[in-house]
Amino acid sequence: MTTGTCLCGTVRYEIDGPFSVMVNCHCSMCRKEHGAQFVTFAGAPLSGFRWLSGEDNLTRYSSSASGHRDFCRTCGSPAPMLLDQMGMVLVPAGCLEQDPGIRPQMHIFVGSKAPGYTITDGLPQHDEYPPEWGGRGLERPPVAVPEGVVPGSCLCGGVAWELTGLPSLMMNCHCSRCRRGRGAAHATNAFYRLDQFRWIRGEELTTSFKVPEAQFFTQHFCTVCGSPTPRVMEKFNRVLIPAGELDADPGARPTAHIFVAHKAPWFEITDDLPQFPEMIPR
């Protein structure tokens, strides 16, 4: 039995496996929904899935004519996708509380991967779905990018912003809060000065959830689609940008993995970036 939870703990569920598939998805819709550079899903029979609490606290966003994505309206964490027609549930692996006993088997929608992101493991890669699955993917149309500007937006497009210049810091965080908030193996966060950032639209559509026992950890997200959104920190003259929301190459790459002591047991770090058990020592 494997359990999963959102960041605030309101939404909880259990999966009586076995898990049969685990994939890293790089499509723009998943990146937007989760705010991560890629998202890992674990699939199991729908018959073994049960809500434990919080199903009535989910908000549904219709991401396409035939699909929808649900999220916790309190904290913004993504919820499992129940595929009735396939008899399967796809769980965002970052929200799992135990080792599911399966490891990623492939990368899908690599043709749409995050600008500048490099895959460093040896798993099979598919531009869309693997051929044996059949079907085609549904992608968001490309965004026109003005010269010298890095735009970003949520999945529904209601919230949008622009960045100029390079971030002062960009890191991959493996802490359990980032994993549950994003539903991914880790969060990739970029930090910019406030004068490098401006809202284009939709600031009024955003809300936030602060983890009560945390000194700073707060998740900001779109109330319509659940996508993580920028966190403006005026006290520090910084804005935190979820890298998965960017519509163009920021011109910078992560410089380290932090909180590796808390990383997901199913995720293997295969790049050569420095790794730190907690925060980078000062």
Solvent accessible surface area in square Angstrom, and as a share of the most:
residue,aa,sasa,rsa
1,M,129,0.58
2,T,13,0.07
3,T,23,0.13
4,G,0,0.00
5,T,4,0.02
6,C,4,0.03
7,L,19,0.09
8,C,37,0.22
9,G,33,0.32
10,T,52,0.30
11,V,3,0.01
12,R,75,0.27
13,Y,2,0.01
14,E,31,0.14
15,I,0,0.00
16,D,67,0.35
17,G,27,0.26
18,P,110,0.69
19,F,22,0.09
20,S,70,0.45
21,V,22,0.12
22,M,0,0.00
23,V,9,0.05
24,N,4,0.02
25,C,7,0.04
26,H,0,0.00
27,C,10,0.06
28,S,16,0.10
29,M,16,0.07
30,C,6,0.04
31,R,18,0.07
32,K,4,0.02
33,E,11,0.05
34,H,2,0.01
35,G,0,0.00
36,A,1,0.01
37,Q,13,0.06
38,F,7,0.03
39,V,0,0.00
40,T,0,0.00
41,F,11,0.05
42,A,0,0.00
43,G,0,0.00
44,A,0,0.00
45,P,55,0.34
46,L,39,0.20
47,S,107,0.69
48,G,9,0.08
49,F,20,0.08
50,R,97,0.35
51,W,60,0.21
52,L,87,0.43
53,S,50,0.32
54,G,12,0.12
55,E,95,0.43
56,D,123,0.64
57,N,25,0.13
58,L,25,0.13
59,T,32,0.19
60,R,152,0.56
61,Y,44,0.17
62,S,77,0.50
63,S,22,0.14
64,S,31,0.20
65,A,120,0.93
66,S,115,0.74
67,G,26,0.25
68,H,61,0.27
69,R,22,0.08
70,D,15,0.08
71,F,5,0.02
72,C,1,0.00
73,R,118,0.43
74,T,56,0.33
75,C,0,0.00
76,G,3,0.03
77,S,1,0.01
78,P,8,0.05
79,A,6,0.05
80,P,5,0.03
81,M,43,0.19
82,L,61,0.30
83,L,32,0.16
84,D,111,0.58
85,Q,150,0.67
86,M,121,0.54
87,G,38,0.37
88,M,42,0.19
89,V,0,0.00
90,L,36,0.18
91,V,0,0.00
92,P,0,0.00
93,A,0,0.00
94,G,0,0.00
95,C,0,0.00
96,L,10,0.05
97,E,61,0.27
98,Q,81,0.36
99,D,65,0.34
100,P,17,0.10
101,G,68,0.66
102,I,23,0.12
103,R,109,0.40
104,P,18,0.12
105,Q,71,0.31
106,M,24,0.11
107,H,4,0.02
108,I,9,0.04
109,F,9,0.04
110,V,19,0.11
111,G,60,0.58
112,S,25,0.16
113,K,70,0.30
114,A,4,0.03
115,P,47,0.30
116,G,29,0.28
117,Y,43,0.16
118,T,93,0.54
119,I,26,0.13
120,T,69,0.40
121,D,46,0.24
122,G,82,0.79
123,L,50,0.25
124,P,75,0.47
125,Q,91,0.41
126,H,41,0.19
127,D,102,0.53
128,E,55,0.25
129,Y,82,0.31
130,P,1,0.00
131,P,114,0.71
132,E,130,0.58
133,W,110,0.38
134,G,42,0.41
135,G,63,0.61
136,R,191,0.70
137,G,26,0.25
138,L,110,0.55
139,E,67,0.30
140,R,59,0.22
141,P,109,0.69
142,P,134,0.84
143,V,66,0.38
144,A,95,0.74
145,V,65,0.37
146,P,67,0.42
147,E,178,0.80
148,G,61,0.58
149,V,27,0.16
150,V,15,0.09
151,P,14,0.09
152,G,1,0.01
153,S,8,0.05
154,C,0,0.00
155,L,8,0.04
156,C,40,0.24
157,G,17,0.17
158,G,21,0.20
159,V,0,0.00
160,A,7,0.06
161,W,1,0.00
162,E,33,0.15
163,L,0,0.00
164,T,62,0.36
165,G,48,0.46
166,L,112,0.56
167,P,16,0.10
168,S,67,0.43
169,L,71,0.35
170,M,5,0.02
171,M,13,0.06
172,N,8,0.04
173,C,11,0.07
174,H,0,0.00
175,C,18,0.11
176,S,44,0.29
177,R,82,0.30
178,C,10,0.06
179,R,25,0.09
180,R,74,0.27
181,G,1,0.01
182,R,16,0.06
183,G,0,0.00
184,A,1,0.00
185,A,1,0.01
186,H,10,0.04
187,A,0,0.00
188,T,0,0.00
189,N,13,0.07
190,A,0,0.00
191,F,39,0.16
192,Y,0,0.00
193,R,103,0.38
194,L,47,0.23
195,D,112,0.58
196,Q,15,0.07
197,F,24,0.10
198,R,140,0.51
199,W,60,0.21
200,I,68,0.35
201,R,124,0.45
202,G,8,0.07
203,E,92,0.41
204,E,143,0.64
205,L,55,0.27
206,T,33,0.19
207,T,53,0.31
208,S,55,0.35
209,F,31,0.13
210,K,92,0.39
211,V,8,0.04
212,P,111,0.70
213,E,131,0.59
214,A,8,0.06
215,Q,146,0.65
216,F,100,0.42
217,F,43,0.18
218,T,25,0.15
219,Q,11,0.05
220,H,46,0.21
221,F,1,0.01
222,C,0,0.00
223,T,62,0.36
224,V,63,0.36
225,C,1,0.01
226,G,2,0.02
227,S,0,0.00
228,P,5,0.03
229,T,3,0.02
230,P,3,0.02
231,R,41,0.15
232,V,54,0.31
233,M,28,0.13
234,E,138,0.62
235,K,173,0.73
236,F,99,0.41
237,N,69,0.35
238,R,76,0.28
239,V,0,0.00
240,L,27,0.13
241,I,0,0.00
242,P,2,0.01
243,A,7,0.05
244,G,0,0.00
245,E,0,0.00
246,L,7,0.03
247,D,31,0.16
248,A,17,0.13
249,D,61,0.32
250,P,11,0.07
251,G,50,0.48
252,A,22,0.17
253,R,109,0.40
254,P,19,0.12
255,T,77,0.45
256,A,2,0.02
257,H,3,0.02
258,I,6,0.03
259,F,48,0.20
260,V,26,0.15
261,A,70,0.54
262,H,81,0.36
263,K,63,0.27
264,A,0,0.00
265,P,75,0.47
266,W,6,0.02
267,F,29,0.12
268,E,130,0.59
269,I,24,0.12
270,T,56,0.33
271,D,46,0.24
272,D,140,0.72
273,L,46,0.23
274,P,73,0.46
275,Q,90,0.40
276,F,48,0.20
277,P,88,0.56
278,E,82,0.37
279,M,99,0.44
280,I,56,0.28
281,P,101,0.63
282,R,284,1.04
